[in-house]
Amino acid sequence: MADFHPFSRREHLARTLLTSLWALIPVLTLGLGTLPLMIHATVRTKSRAQALATVPYGVAAALFVTCDPDVSATNEAVFGAAMFFNILVGTGHAFGIRSRVWKSPDADLMRPLQNRQRALLAAHRDERAARETARDITATDPRRALELRIGRVDLADRAFPDGGLVDVNNVPADVLARHLTLSDERAAEAVRMRPVVGGFESVDDLSVTMDLPPRHLDAVADRLVFLPPQEGTNPA
């Protein structure tokens, strides 16, 4: 099953282009935009290390203002070094921190409905897998299944997850009525019949014995299990 992504391919390409242009500001402004860019990065990342790394660009920017290259060769050299630093070092620095500054928004915020869908689908897969595992136990080791209380949806203190199975031979009448879509009278009748027939053996056996309408149990058949009836679980 394909995963959901917070950005489409087109959105990803556009985002890459725009953040690359942001990182090229030192080049595009001949170093004059490096300090504002680094201040912006500090605000975005809230990083103390980034704040400290911004200081040299501030010094270089100050040298831009104070050193007139036309005055002397020394001023020209200092001005050139400051420009070189802000353009080349600043550009490399900007590309290095670009992903942290422009961190992708959380998928929960960008695609809340799709995120909920993914969570529900994952829960559905987990429930189905748990149901299959529990059903295998009921088929191969009924005694262990009874000890684990598989299918006993009427009990709140069960530790073993069974994916919502219903033990037809041991749950009370109100649970049968709710999960098998039976009237209270038919559910009570099924509970009375369980000890008489030694417990229902299958969906077909239950349908025939109780004279249920054809296909009545189709929607819940994969959730029904038929463990040996236990004493005290057959109240009328």
C-alpha positions as CSV (number, residue, x, y, z in Angstrom):
1,M,0.0,0.0,0.0
2,A,1.4,3.4,-1.0
3,D,2.4,5.8,1.8
4,F,0.9,9.3,2.0
5,H,3.4,12.1,1.6
6,P,2.9,15.7,2.9
7,F,4.1,17.1,-0.5
8,S,3.5,16.1,-4.1
9,R,6.5,15.9,-6.5
10,R,5.6,19.3,-8.0
11,E,5.4,20.9,-4.6
12,H,8.7,19.3,-3.6
13,L,10.4,20.7,-6.7
14,A,9.0,24.2,-6.1
15,R,10.1,24.1,-2.5
16,T,13.6,23.0,-3.5
17,L,13.9,25.9,-6.0
18,L,12.6,28.6,-3.6
19,T,14.9,27.4,-0.7
20,S,17.9,27.3,-3.1
21,L,17.2,30.9,-4.2
22,W,17.1,31.8,-0.5
23,A,20.5,30.2,0.0
24,L,21.9,32.1,-3.0
25,I,21.1,35.5,-1.5
26,P,24.7,36.1,-0.5
27,V,25.7,35.7,-4.2
28,L,22.8,37.6,-5.6
29,T,23.4,40.6,-3.2
30,L,27.2,40.5,-3.5
31,G,27.4,39.7,0.2
32,L,25.2,42.5,1.5
33,G,22.2,40.2,2.1
34,T,24.3,37.6,4.1
35,L,23.8,39.2,7.5
36,P,20.0,39.5,7.2
37,L,19.8,36.0,5.9
38,M,21.7,34.6,8.9
39,I,19.6,36.6,11.3
40,H,16.5,35.1,9.6
41,A,18.0,31.7,10.0
42,T,18.7,32.3,13.7
43,V,15.1,33.3,14.3
44,R,13.7,30.3,12.3
45,T,15.9,27.7,14.0
46,K,16.1,29.2,17.5
47,S,19.6,27.9,17.6
48,R,22.3,29.4,19.9
49,A,25.0,28.0,17.7
50,Q,23.5,29.7,14.7
51,A,23.3,32.9,16.6
52,L,27.0,32.7,17.4
53,A,27.8,31.8,13.8
54,T,26.0,35.0,12.6
55,V,28.5,37.3,14.4
56,P,31.3,37.1,11.8
57,Y,28.9,38.1,9.1
58,G,27.9,41.1,11.2
59,V,31.6,42.0,11.4
60,A,32.1,41.6,7.7
61,A,29.0,43.8,7.1
62,A,30.4,46.5,9.3
63,L,33.7,46.4,7.3
64,F,31.6,46.9,4.1
65,V,30.4,50.2,5.6
66,T,33.6,51.5,7.2
67,C,36.2,50.5,4.6
68,D,36.2,52.6,1.5
69,P,38.2,50.6,-1.1
70,D,39.1,53.9,-2.9
71,V,40.9,55.3,0.1
72,S,43.9,53.0,0.3
73,A,45.2,49.6,-0.7
74,T,44.6,48.3,2.9
75,N,41.0,49.4,2.8
76,E,40.6,47.7,-0.6
77,A,42.1,44.4,0.8
78,V,39.9,44.5,3.9
79,F,36.8,45.3,1.8
80,G,37.6,42.5,-0.6
81,A,38.2,40.0,2.2
82,A,34.8,40.9,3.8
83,M,33.0,40.6,0.5
84,F,34.7,37.2,-0.2
85,F,33.8,36.0,3.2
86,N,30.1,37.0,3.0
87,I,29.6,35.7,-0.5
88,L,31.4,32.4,-0.5
89,V,31.4,31.3,3.1
90,G,27.9,32.7,3.6
91,T,26.6,30.8,0.5
92,G,28.1,27.5,1.7
93,H,26.7,28.1,5.2
94,A,23.3,29.0,3.9
95,F,23.1,25.7,1.8
96,G,24.3,23.8,4.9
97,I,21.5,25.1,7.1
98,R,18.8,25.3,4.4
99,S,17.0,22.1,5.4
100,R,16.8,23.1,9.1
101,V,15.7,26.7,8.4
102,W,13.0,25.5,6.0
103,K,12.0,22.3,7.7
104,S,9.0,20.7,6.1
105,P,5.7,21.2,8.0
106,D,4.5,18.3,9.9
107,A,2.3,15.9,7.9
108,D,-0.3,16.2,10.6
109,L,-0.7,19.9,9.8
110,M,-0.4,19.6,6.0
111,R,-2.6,16.6,5.4
112,P,-4.7,16.0,8.6
113,L,-7.4,13.9,6.8
114,Q,-4.9,11.7,5.0
115,N,-2.9,11.2,8.3
116,R,-6.1,10.1,10.0
117,Q,-6.8,7.7,7.1
118,R,-3.3,6.2,7.4
119,A,-3.7,5.8,11.1
120,L,-7.1,4.1,10.7
121,L,-5.8,1.8,8.0
122,A,-2.9,0.8,10.1
123,A,-5.2,0.1,13.1
124,H,-7.4,-1.9,10.8
125,R,-4.4,-4.0,9.6
126,D,-3.3,-4.5,13.2
127,E,-6.8,-5.6,14.2
128,R,-7.1,-8.1,11.4
129,A,-3.6,-9.6,12.1
130,A,-4.5,-9.9,15.8
131,R,-7.8,-11.6,14.8
132,E,-6.0,-14.1,12.6
133,T,-3.5,-14.9,15.3
134,A,-6.2,-15.4,17.9
135,R,-8.3,-17.5,15.5
136,D,-5.3,-19.8,14.9
137,I,-5.0,-20.3,18.6
138,T,-8.7,-21.2,19.0
139,A,-8.2,-23.8,16.2
140,T,-5.0,-25.4,17.5
141,D,-5.3,-25.0,21.2
142,P,-8.8,-24.3,22.5
143,R,-7.8,-24.7,26.1
144,R,-5.2,-22.0,25.8
145,A,-7.8,-19.8,23.9
146,L,-10.2,-20.2,26.8
147,E,-7.4,-19.2,29.3
148,L,-6.6,-16.2,27.2
149,R,-10.3,-15.4,27.1
150,I,-10.3,-15.0,23.4
151,G,-13.7,-13.9,22.1
152,R,-14.9,-12.8,25.5
153,V,-15.8,-9.3,24.5
154,D,-18.0,-9.1,27.5
155,L,-15.0,-9.1,29.8
156,A,-13.2,-5.8,30.4
157,D,-10.0,-7.2,32.1
158,R,-8.6,-9.3,29.2
159,A,-4.9,-8.8,28.5
160,F,-4.8,-10.6,25.1
161,P,-5.9,-8.6,22.1
162,D,-8.0,-10.8,19.7
163,G,-9.1,-8.2,17.2
164,G,-12.7,-8.2,18.2
165,L,-13.5,-11.9,18.0
166,V,-16.8,-13.1,19.6
167,D,-17.0,-16.5,21.4
168,V,-20.5,-17.6,20.4
169,N,-20.6,-20.4,23.0
170,N,-19.6,-18.4,26.0
171,V,-20.6,-14.7,25.8
172,P,-23.9,-13.7,27.4
173,A,-27.2,-13.1,25.5
174,D,-26.9,-9.4,25.3
175,V,-23.5,-9.7,23.5
176,L,-24.9,-12.2,21.0
177,A,-27.9,-9.9,20.3
178,R,-25.6,-6.9,19.7
179,H,-22.9,-8.6,17.6
180,L,-25.1,-11.1,15.7
181,T,-27.9,-8.6,15.1
182,L,-30.5,-10.8,16.9
183,S,-33.5,-9.8,18.9
184,D,-33.2,-10.3,22.7
185,E,-35.5,-13.2,22.5
186,R,-33.5,-15.0,19.8
187,A,-30.3,-14.3,21.6
188,A,-31.7,-15.8,24.8
189,E,-32.9,-18.8,22.9
190,A,-29.4,-19.3,21.4
191,V,-27.9,-19.2,24.9
192,R,-30.5,-21.8,26.1
193,M,-29.6,-24.0,23.1
194,R,-25.9,-24.0,23.7
195,P,-25.8,-26.7,26.5
196,V,-28.4,-28.7,24.7
197,V,-26.4,-29.1,21.5
198,G,-23.0,-29.2,23.3
199,G,-22.1,-25.8,21.9
200,F,-22.4,-24.6,18.4
201,E,-19.6,-25.8,16.1
202,S,-19.6,-23.3,13.2
203,V,-21.4,-20.4,11.6
204,D,-23.4,-22.9,9.5
205,D,-24.3,-24.9,12.6
206,L,-25.5,-21.8,14.4
207,S,-27.5,-20.6,11.4
208,V,-29.2,-24.0,10.9
209,T,-29.9,-24.7,14.5
210,M,-31.3,-21.2,15.1
211,D,-33.1,-21.1,11.8
212,L,-31.6,-17.8,10.9
213,P,-32.3,-16.1,7.6
214,P,-29.9,-17.0,4.8
215,R,-26.6,-14.9,4.8
216,H,-27.7,-13.3,8.1
217,L,-24.2,-13.9,9.6
218,D,-22.1,-13.2,6.6
219,A,-21.1,-9.7,7.7
220,V,-19.7,-11.0,11.1
221,A,-18.7,-14.5,10.2
222,D,-15.0,-13.7,10.3
223,R,-15.3,-12.5,13.8
224,L,-17.1,-15.5,15.3
225,V,-15.3,-18.3,17.1
226,F,-16.8,-21.4,18.7
227,L,-14.9,-22.6,21.8
228,P,-16.1,-25.3,24.1
229,P,-18.9,-24.0,26.4
230,Q,-17.8,-23.3,30.0
231,E,-19.9,-23.7,33.1
232,G,-21.6,-20.5,34.3
233,T,-21.7,-19.0,30.8
234,N,-25.2,-20.2,29.8
235,P,-27.7,-18.0,31.7
236,A,-31.1,-17.8,30.0
